[in-house]
Amino acid sequence: MSGEERKDIHNSDVPLVCQACEVRHQGVCGALDPDQLLRLSKHTTRKVVKSGQELHRGGEDADRCSNIMGGVAKLSKLMSDGRQQIVGLQFAPDMVGRTFSSASADASAVDNELSVEAATDVRLCSFPRSVIEQIMVDVPELEHRLHLQKLKELDEARDWMLTLGRKSAMEKVASFLYLLATHIDPEKPLGDGPVVIELPMKRSDIADFLGLTIETISRQLTNLRKRGLIEIEQRRIVTFADIERLKAAAEQDLSK
C-alpha cells in the first residue's frame, strides 16, 4: 500500500472513528472528504457480530447498510424445501445491504431470501441506508466506487460459476484456498513469504460451498499437503509456502 493512498489516515480533520478504520481507504468511504466522513460518522455504529450469528436477513434490516471491517461473512440462500446453500463469501471492505432498493418492490424478493451470516467474528461499521444514499447524491464518486465494488463482486461470482461448473475437485479446493488467501486480510500484502490463514468455515460448509462431499474435501486437502502446497495445523490453520503455486493448482488439475 503506497504512502499516497494512505496519506489521510492520520489527518486530524478526519473523525477519530474513521482514522481507526483499517479498510476505509480501500472501501467506498475512501471517496469522502473529512467533512463528508464527519457527516456519515454521526450516524454510524460499530459492532462485532459473533461467528454463527446473522448480519442481515432480507428485508428485516433493509433500512441499514454495513461495511465489513474485518472477518468473513457467508451468503446463504434458503430453498423452498428447507435446504440451505452457501452462495458466496464477503470480506473487508465489502458492503452488506443494498442501496436504492425498495423493501416493497418485487425486485427485492430475491434479497429477502438471502441471509448473511458471520463465518468468523465480523467487525461492522453500520449506518442508515437513507444517509448513505443522500451522500451519494452529493458525492458522485461515492456512487461510482460502490458501482465498481458491485461490478467486482459480479465478476468474482462469474469466475466462481466457472469453478463450480468446470473445475476438478482438486482445482475447486485450491481455488477456495486461493480466494481466502487473497481476500481474508486486505491490509496484508502478499509477498514472497508464506501465507498463514485460519479456515473460516467447517469442512461441511466448505463442502456445501464447493458442491463436494466432506470426504472429498478432506482427501483433496491431503493431496495438496502431500504435494507441498499447504501445511495444516489443528485442522484449521493453513500455511501456503508459495501462493503462486497455489494459484497454478487452482487453474490446472494436478491429479491428472
C-alpha positions in Angstrom: 0.0 0.0 0.0 1.6 3.3 -1.1 2.0 6.2 1.2 -0.1 8.4 -1.1 -3.0 6.0 -0.8 -2.9 6.3 3.0 -1.8 9.9 3.5 -5.1 10.8 5.1 -5.1 8.1 7.8 -3.7 10.4 10.4 -5.4 13.6 9.1 -6.6 15.5 12.2 -9.7 16.6 10.3 -10.8 13.0 9.7 -13.2 11.8 12.5 -11.4 9.5 15.0 -13.7 6.7 14.3 -12.7 6.8 10.7 -9.0 7.2 11.4 -9.1 3.9 13.2 -10.7 2.1 10.3 -8.2 -0.2 8.7 -10.0 -0.6 5.3 -11.6 2.9 4.7 -9.1 3.8 2.0 -9.9 0.6 0.1 -13.7 0.8 0.5 -16.4 3.1 -0.7 -15.7 5.6 2.1 -12.4 6.4 0.6 -14.3 8.7 -1.8 -15.3 11.0 1.0 -13.5 14.1 2.3 -13.2 14.8 6.1 -16.4 16.8 6.2 -18.4 14.1 4.4 -16.9 11.4 6.7 -17.9 13.5 9.7 -21.4 13.7 8.3 -21.6 9.9 7.9 -19.8 9.1 11.2 -22.6 10.9 13.1 -24.9 8.1 12.1 -22.6 5.1 12.3 -22.4 2.4 14.9 -19.6 -0.1 15.3 -20.3 -3.7 16.4 -18.9 -7.2 16.4 -21.1 -10.0 15.2 -20.0 -13.3 16.6 -19.4 -16.3 14.5 -22.6 -18.1 13.6 -24.9 -15.1 14.1 -26.7 -13.3 11.3 -25.6 -10.0 10.0 -28.5 -9.4 7.7 -31.8 -11.2 6.9 -33.5 -9.9 3.8 -35.9 -7.0 4.5 -35.7 -7.2 8.3 -32.9 -4.6 8.4 -33.2 -3.2 4.9 -33.0 0.3 6.3 -29.3 -0.1 7.2 -26.1 -0.9 5.3 -22.8 -2.0 6.8 -19.2 -2.0 5.7 -17.2 -5.2 6.7 -14.1 -4.0 8.6 -12.8 -7.5 9.4 -13.7 -11.1 9.3 -15.6 -13.3 6.8 -19.3 -13.5 6.2 -21.1 -16.2 4.2 -24.2 -15.6 2.0 -26.8 -18.3 2.0 -29.9 -19.0 0.1 -32.8 -20.9 1.6 -34.7 -23.2 -0.8 -38.4 -23.9 -0.6 -37.8 -27.4 0.9 -35.7 -26.1 3.7 -32.3 -26.8 2.3 -29.7 -24.1 2.5 -26.9 -23.3 0.0 -23.9 -21.1 0.6 -23.7 -18.9 -2.5 -20.9 -16.6 -1.7 -18.4 -15.1 0.8 -17.9 -11.5 1.8 -14.7 -9.9 3.1 -13.5 -6.4 4.1 -14.2 -3.9 2.7 -17.4 -5.3 1.1 -20.8 -3.7 1.9 -23.7 -5.7 3.4 -27.1 -4.5 2.3 -28.5 -2.8 -0.8 -28.7 0.9 -1.5 -31.5 2.4 -3.6 -33.8 -0.6 -3.2 -37.4 -0.7 -2.2 -38.4 -3.2 0.5 -41.9 -3.5 -1.0 -40.8 -4.0 -4.6 -40.9 -7.3 -6.3 -37.2 -6.9 -7.2 -36.3 -7.2 -3.5 -37.8 -10.6 -3.2 -34.5 -12.3 -4.1 -32.7 -10.2 -1.4 -35.4 -11.1 1.1 -34.4 -14.8 0.7 -30.7 -14.2 1.1 -29.2 -14.3 4.6 -25.7 -13.1 5.6 -24.1 -15.0 8.5 -20.8 -14.4 10.2 -18.4 -17.2 9.3 -15.9 -15.8 11.8 -16.3 -12.9 14.2 -17.1 -10.0 11.9 -16.5 -6.3 12.7 -19.1 -4.0 11.1 -19.5 -0.2 10.6 -23.2 0.2 10.2 -25.2 3.3 9.0 -28.7 4.2 7.8 -29.3 3.4 4.2 -31.0 6.8 3.7 -27.9 8.7 4.9 -25.5 6.9 2.5 -28.0 7.3 -0.3 -28.2 11.1 0.3 -24.4 11.4 0.4 -24.2 9.5 -2.9 -26.4 12.2 -4.5 -24.0 14.8 -3.2 -20.8 12.9 -4.0 -20.9 11.1 -7.4 -17.5 9.5 -6.7 -19.1 7.5 -3.8 -21.7 6.1 -6.0 -19.0 5.3 -8.6 -17.0 3.4 -6.1 -20.0 1.4 -4.9 -20.8 0.6 -8.6 -17.2 -0.6 -9.1 -17.4 -2.7 -6.0 -20.6 -4.4 -7.2 -19.1 -5.0 -10.6 -16.1 -6.6 -8.9 -18.5 -8.9 -6.9 -20.3 -9.8 -10.2 -17.0 -10.7 -11.9 -16.0 -12.8 -9.0 -19.4 -14.6 -9.0 -18.9 -15.4 -12.7 -15.5 -16.7 -12.0 -16.9 -18.9 -9.2 -19.5 -20.2 -11.6 -16.6 -21.5 -13.8 -15.0 -23.0 -10.7 -18.1 -24.9 -9.7 -19.1 -25.9 -13.3 -15.9 -26.9 -14.9 -13.1 -27.5 -12.4 -12.0 -30.7 -10.8 -12.3 -31.4 -7.1 -8.6 -30.5 -6.5 -8.9 -27.3 -8.5 -12.1 -26.3 -6.6 -10.4 -26.8 -3.2 -7.3 -24.9 -4.4 -9.5 -22.1 -5.8 -11.3 -21.8 -2.5 -8.0 -21.6 -0.5 -6.6 -19.1 -3.0 -9.8 -17.0 -2.6 -9.2 -17.0 1.2 -5.5 -16.2 1.0 -6.1 -13.2 -1.3 -9.1 -11.7 0.4 -9.2 -12.6 4.1 -6.7 -9.9 5.2 -6.9 -6.9 2.7 -4.3 -5.0 4.8 -1.6 -7.7 4.4 0.2 -7.6 1.1 1.0 -10.9 -0.5 4.8 -11.2 -0.8 7.2 -14.0 -1.5 7.0 -15.4 2.0 4.5 -18.0 3.4 0.8 -17.0 3.9 -1.0 -18.3 7.0 -4.8 -18.2 7.4 -7.4 -19.8 9.6 -10.2 -21.6 7.8 -13.3 -19.5 8.5 -15.7 -22.4 7.8 -16.2 -26.0 8.9 -15.4 -28.7 6.3 -19.2 -29.3 6.0 -19.7 -25.7 5.0 -16.7 -25.8 2.6 -18.2 -28.9 1.0 -21.6 -27.1 0.7 -19.9 -24.1 -0.9 -18.0 -26.2 -3.4 -20.6 -28.8 -4.2 -18.5 -31.6 -2.9 -18.7 -34.1 -0.1 -16.8 -33.7 3.2 -14.8 -36.8 2.4 -13.7 -35.3 -0.9 -12.7 -32.0 0.8 -10.5 -33.9 3.3 -9.0 -36.0 0.5 -8.1 -33.0 -1.6 -6.6 -31.2 1.3 -4.4 -34.2 1.9 -3.4 -34.3 -1.8 -2.4 -30.6 -1.7 -0.5 -31.2 1.5 1.4 -34.2 0.0 2.3 -32.0 -3.0 3.8 -29.4 -0.7 1.3 -26.7 -1.5 -0.1 -26.4 2.0 0.5 -27.3 5.6 -2.3 -27.8 8.1 -2.2 -27.5 11.8 -5.1 -28.2 14.2 -7.4 -28.8 11.2 -8.0 -25.1 10.7 -4.6 -23.3 10.4 -3.4 -23.5 6.8 0.0 -22.3 5.6 0.8 -21.7 1.9 4.5 -21.7 1.2 4.1 -20.4 -2.3 0.9 -18.5 -3.2 1.7 -18.7 -6.9 1.9 -22.5 -6.8 -1.5 -22.5 -5.1 -2.9 -20.2 -7.9 -1.5 -22.6 -10.5 -3.1 -25.6 -8.8 -6.4 -23.7 -8.9 -6.1 -23.5 -12.7 -4.6 -26.9 -13.6 -5.7 -30.3 -12.3 -2.5 -31.7 -10.7 -4.2 -35.1 -10.1 -4.1 -36.0 -13.8 
